[in-house]
Amino acid sequence: MKVTINGTAHELPAGATVTQAVQRLTGTRSGVAVAVNDEVVSRGSWDSTALVEADRVEVLTAVQGG
C-alpha cells in the first residue's frame, strides 16, 4: 500500500503500523512524535495503529540547539 510519510510516497506492506512507518525513517523511538492524517498518535498506540492506503504520516523528531 502507498502512504505519504513526511511528504514523500512510501510503499508499505498491507496492515503496516505506525511503528513500521517510524522505522522507515529513523531507528529511534525516543524524541519522536507521530501524526496520522493530522491526528497525533500516542506512542503507546503505535504498535496497534494500522495504516491504510493513502494515509498521511508525519514523523517529527526533537532537535536540540540554541
DSSP file (Angstrom, degrees, kcal/mol; ACC not computed):
  #  RESIDUE AA STRUCTURE BP1 BP2  ACC     N-H-->O    O-->H-N    N-H-->O    O-->H-N    TCO  KAPPA ALPHA  PHI   PSI    X-CA   Y-CA   Z-CA
    1    1 A M              0   0    0      0, 0.0    11,-3.0     0, 0.0     2,-0.5   0.000 360.0 360.0 360.0 152.3    0.0    0.0    0.0
    2    2 A K  E     +A   11   0A   0      9,-0.2    52,-3.2     7,-0.0     2,-0.3  -0.862 360.0 167.7-103.0 129.9    1.1    3.5   -0.6
    3    3 A V  E     -A   10   0A   0      7,-2.5     7,-3.0    -2,-0.5     2,-0.6  -0.911  33.6-120.6-130.2 161.0    1.3    6.1    2.2
    4    4 A T  E     -Ab   9  56A   0     51,-2.7    53,-3.7    -2,-0.3     2,-0.6  -0.922  25.6-172.3-105.9 121.6    2.9    9.5    2.4
    5    5 A I  E >  S-Ab   8  57A   0      3,-2.9     3,-1.7    -2,-0.6    53,-0.2  -0.959  74.3 -20.9-117.0 117.1    5.5    9.9    5.1
    6    6 A N  T 3  S-     0   0    0     51,-3.0    -1,-0.2    -2,-0.6    52,-0.1   0.873 129.4 -49.9  51.1  41.5    6.8   13.4    5.7
    7    7 A G  T 3  S+     0   0    0     50,-0.3     2,-0.4     1,-0.2    -1,-0.3   0.441 118.6 104.6  84.8   0.5    5.6   14.4    2.2
    8    8 A T  E <  S-A    5   0A   0     -3,-1.7    -3,-2.9     0, 0.0    -1,-0.2  -0.945  72.5-116.7-119.0 135.9    7.2   11.5    0.4
    9    9 A A  E     -A    4   0A   0     -2,-0.4     2,-0.3    -5,-0.2    -5,-0.2  -0.463  35.6-177.6 -70.0 136.9    5.4    8.5   -1.0
   10   10 A H  E     -A    3   0A   0     -7,-3.0    -7,-2.5    -2,-0.2     2,-0.6  -0.984  24.2-133.6-134.8 145.9    6.4    5.2    0.5
   11   11 A E  E     +A    2   0A   0     -2,-0.3    -9,-0.2    -9,-0.2    -7,-0.0  -0.900  32.0 173.5 -99.4 120.6    5.3    1.6   -0.2
   12   12 A L        -     0   0    0    -11,-3.0     3,-0.1    -2,-0.6     4,-0.0  -0.893  37.4 -95.2-122.5 155.2    4.5   -0.3    3.0
   13   13 A P    >   -     0   0    0      0, 0.0     3,-1.8     0, 0.0    -1,-0.0  -0.352  54.7 -86.6 -65.5 150.7    3.0   -3.8    3.4
   14   14 A A  T 3  S+     0   0    0      1,-0.3    38,-0.1    36,-0.0    36,-0.0  -0.312 117.6  23.3 -55.5 136.7   -0.8   -4.0    3.9
   15   15 A G  T 3  S+     0   0    0     36,-0.5    -1,-0.3     1,-0.2    37,-0.1   0.565  86.0 163.2  81.5   8.7   -1.6   -3.7    7.5
   16   16 A A    <   -     0   0    0     -3,-1.8    35,-3.4    34,-0.1    -1,-0.2  -0.232  27.6-136.3 -59.4 151.0    1.6   -1.8    8.4
   17   17 A T  B  >  -E   50   0B   0     33,-0.3     4,-1.6     1,-0.1    33,-0.2  -0.536  24.3-102.3-105.6 171.4    1.6    0.0   11.7
   18   18 A V  H  > S+     0   0    0     31,-1.6     4,-2.5    28,-1.0     5,-0.2   0.889 121.7  60.4 -58.4 -39.7    2.8    3.4   12.8
   19   19 A T  H  > S+     0   0    0     27,-1.1     4,-2.4     1,-0.2    -1,-0.2   0.912 103.7  49.4 -55.3 -44.3    5.8    1.7   14.3
   20   20 A Q  H  > S+     0   0    0     26,-0.2     4,-1.3     1,-0.2    -1,-0.2   0.860 109.4  51.8 -66.0 -35.3    6.8    0.4   10.9
   21   21 A A  H  X S+     0   0    0     -4,-1.6     4,-0.8     2,-0.2    -1,-0.2   0.910 110.3  48.6 -66.0 -42.0    6.4    3.9    9.4
   22   22 A V  H >X S+     0   0    0     -4,-2.5     4,-2.9     1,-0.2     3,-1.0   0.920 109.3  52.8 -63.4 -43.2    8.7    5.3   12.1
   23   23 A Q  H 3< S+     0   0    0     -4,-2.4    -1,-0.2     1,-0.3    -2,-0.2   0.790  99.7  63.8 -63.4 -27.3   11.2    2.6   11.5
   24   24 A R  H 3< S+     0   0    0     -4,-1.3    -1,-0.3    -5,-0.2    -2,-0.2   0.840 117.0  27.3 -63.2 -32.5   11.2    3.5    7.8
   25   25 A L  H << S+     0   0    0     -3,-1.0     2,-0.3    -4,-0.8    -2,-0.2   0.799 130.3  11.9-100.9 -34.6   12.6    7.0    8.7
   26   26 A T     <  -     0   0    0     -4,-2.9    -1,-0.3    -5,-0.1     0, 0.0  -0.991  52.5-139.1-148.6 150.2   14.5    6.5   11.9
   27   27 A G  S    S+     0   0    0     -2,-0.3     2,-0.3    -3,-0.1    -4,-0.1   0.444  82.5  77.9 -88.6   0.2   15.9    3.8   14.1
   28   28 A T        -     0   0    0     -6,-0.2    -2,-0.1     1,-0.1     0, 0.0  -0.784  51.0-170.1-113.0 153.9   14.9    5.5   17.3
   29   29 A R    >   +     0   0    0     -2,-0.3     3,-0.9    -6,-0.0     2,-0.2   0.532  64.1  94.2-111.1 -14.4   11.6    5.9   19.1
   30   30 A S  T 3  S+     0   0    0      1,-0.2    32,-0.1    31,-0.0     3,-0.1  -0.574  91.7  15.8 -82.6 143.6   12.8    8.5   21.7
   31   31 A G  T 3  S+     0   0    0     -2,-0.2    31,-3.0     1,-0.2     2,-0.4   0.739 100.4 123.3  70.7  23.0   12.2   12.1   20.9
   32   32 A V  E <   -C   61   0A   0     -3,-0.9     2,-0.3    29,-0.2    -1,-0.2  -0.944  38.8-173.7-121.4 137.5    9.8   11.2   18.1
   33   33 A A  E     -C   60   0A   0     27,-2.7    27,-3.1    -2,-0.4     2,-0.4  -0.959   9.7-159.0-125.2 148.0    6.1   12.3   17.7
   34   34 A V  E     -CD  59  41A   0      7,-0.5     7,-2.8    -2,-0.3     2,-0.4  -0.980  10.3-174.1-132.3 139.2    3.8   11.0   15.0
   35   35 A A  E     -CD  58  40A   0     23,-2.1    23,-2.8    -2,-0.4     2,-0.5  -0.995   8.7-159.4-127.2 138.4    0.5   12.3   13.5
   36   36 A V  E >  S-CD  57  39A   0      3,-2.7     3,-1.4    -2,-0.4    21,-0.2  -0.979  81.6 -13.7-117.9 121.5   -1.6   10.3   11.0
   37   37 A N  T 3  S-     0   0    0     19,-3.4    -1,-0.2    -2,-0.5    20,-0.1   0.906 132.1 -52.0  51.1  45.8   -3.9   12.4    8.9
   38   38 A D  T 3  S+     0   0    0     18,-0.4     2,-0.5     1,-0.2    -1,-0.3   0.568 116.1 112.4  71.3  12.9   -3.3   15.4   11.2
   39   39 A E  E <   -D   36   0A   0     -3,-1.4    -3,-2.7     2,-0.0    -1,-0.2  -0.972  69.2-122.1-118.1 125.9   -4.2   13.5   14.4
   40   40 A V  E     -D   35   0A   0     -2,-0.5     2,-0.5    -5,-0.3    -5,-0.3  -0.376  20.4-150.1 -64.6 137.1   -1.4   12.8   17.0
   41   41 A V  E     -D   34   0A   0     -7,-2.8    -7,-0.5    -2,-0.1     5,-0.1  -0.953  18.3-125.5-110.1 120.2   -0.9    9.1   17.7
   42   42 A S    >   -     0   0    0     -2,-0.5     3,-2.2     1,-0.1     4,-0.5  -0.312  20.7-117.2 -65.1 148.1    0.3    8.4   21.3
   43   43 A R  G >  S+     0   0    0      1,-0.3     3,-1.2     2,-0.2     4,-0.4   0.838 114.2  60.8 -55.9 -35.5    3.5    6.3   21.5
   44   44 A G  G 3  S+     0   0    0      1,-0.2    -1,-0.3     2,-0.1     4,-0.1   0.660 105.6  48.7 -66.9 -15.3    1.6    3.6   23.3
   45   45 A S  G X> S+     0   0    0     -3,-2.2     4,-1.1     1,-0.1     3,-0.5   0.446  81.3  95.6-102.6  -2.6   -0.7    3.2   20.3
   46   46 A W  G X4 S+     0   0    0     -3,-1.2   -27,-1.1    -4,-0.5   -28,-1.0   0.906  85.5  48.0 -57.2 -44.8    2.0    2.9   17.6
   47   47 A D  G 34 S+     0   0    0     -4,-0.4    -1,-0.2     1,-0.2    -2,-0.1   0.777 118.1  40.9 -69.2 -25.3    2.1   -0.9   17.5
   48   48 A S  G <4 S+     0   0    0     -3,-0.5     2,-0.9    -4,-0.1    -1,-0.2   0.443  91.4  95.0-103.6   0.0   -1.7   -1.2   17.4
   49   49 A T    <<  -     0   0    0     -4,-1.1   -31,-1.6    -3,-0.6     2,-0.3  -0.809  62.0-159.3 -96.6 105.0   -2.5    1.6   14.9
   50   50 A A  B     -E   17   0B   0     -2,-0.9   -33,-0.3   -33,-0.2     2,-0.2  -0.585   8.2-136.7 -83.2 142.8   -2.7    0.2   11.4
   51   51 A L        -     0   0    0    -35,-3.4   -36,-0.5    -2,-0.3     2,-0.3  -0.637  15.8-155.0 -93.2 155.9   -2.2    2.4    8.4
   52   52 A V    >   -     0   0    0     -2,-0.2     3,-2.0     1,-0.1   -38,-0.0  -0.863  38.9 -63.0-126.7 164.5   -4.4    2.3    5.3
   53   53 A E  T 3  S+     0   0    0     -2,-0.3   -50,-0.2     1,-0.3    -1,-0.1  -0.126 119.6  11.4 -46.1 132.8   -3.9    3.2    1.7
   54   54 A A  T 3  S+     0   0    0    -52,-3.2    -1,-0.3     1,-0.2   -51,-0.2   0.510  85.4 154.7  74.7   8.8   -3.2    7.0    1.2
   55   55 A D    <   -     0   0    0     -3,-2.0   -51,-2.7   -53,-0.3     2,-0.6  -0.331  39.8-134.8 -61.2 150.6   -2.7    7.8    4.9
   56   56 A R  E     -b    4   0A   0    -53,-0.2   -19,-3.4   -51,-0.0     2,-0.5  -0.956  23.7-171.1-110.3 117.9   -0.6   10.9    5.5
   57   57 A V  E     -bC   5  36A   0    -53,-3.7   -51,-3.0    -2,-0.6     2,-0.5  -0.924   8.9-165.7-113.9 130.6    2.0   10.3    8.3
   58   58 A E  E     - C   0  35A   0    -23,-2.8   -23,-2.1    -2,-0.5     2,-0.6  -0.975   3.3-167.6-115.6 122.4    4.2   13.0    9.8
   59   59 A V  E     - C   0  34A   0     -2,-0.5     2,-0.4   -25,-0.2   -25,-0.2  -0.948   9.2-171.1-110.7 116.8    7.1   11.8   11.9
   60   60 A L  E     - C   0  33A   0    -27,-3.1   -27,-2.7    -2,-0.6     2,-0.4  -0.907   5.3-160.1-113.2 134.4    8.7   14.6   13.9
   61   61 A T  E     - C   0  32A   0     -2,-0.4   -29,-0.2   -29,-0.2     2,-0.2  -0.907  23.3-114.7-114.9 143.1   11.9   14.4   15.8
   62   62 A A        -     0   0    0    -31,-3.0     2,-0.4    -2,-0.4   -32,-0.0  -0.491  30.3-161.5 -73.0 141.0   13.0   16.6   18.6
   63   63 A V        -     0   0    0     -2,-0.2     2,-0.3     2,-0.0   -32,-0.0  -0.989   2.7-152.8-127.0 133.7   16.1   18.8   17.9
   64   64 A Q        +     0   0    0     -2,-0.4     2,-0.3     2,-0.0     0, 0.0  -0.741  39.6 101.1-102.0 153.2   18.3   20.4   20.5
   65   65 A G              0   0    0     -2,-0.3    -2,-0.0     1,-0.1     0, 0.0  -0.924 360.0 360.0 158.5-179.1   20.3   23.5   19.9
   66   66 A G              0   0    0     -2,-0.3    -1,-0.1     0, 0.0    -2,-0.0   0.388 360.0 360.0-144.6 360.0   20.4   27.2   20.5
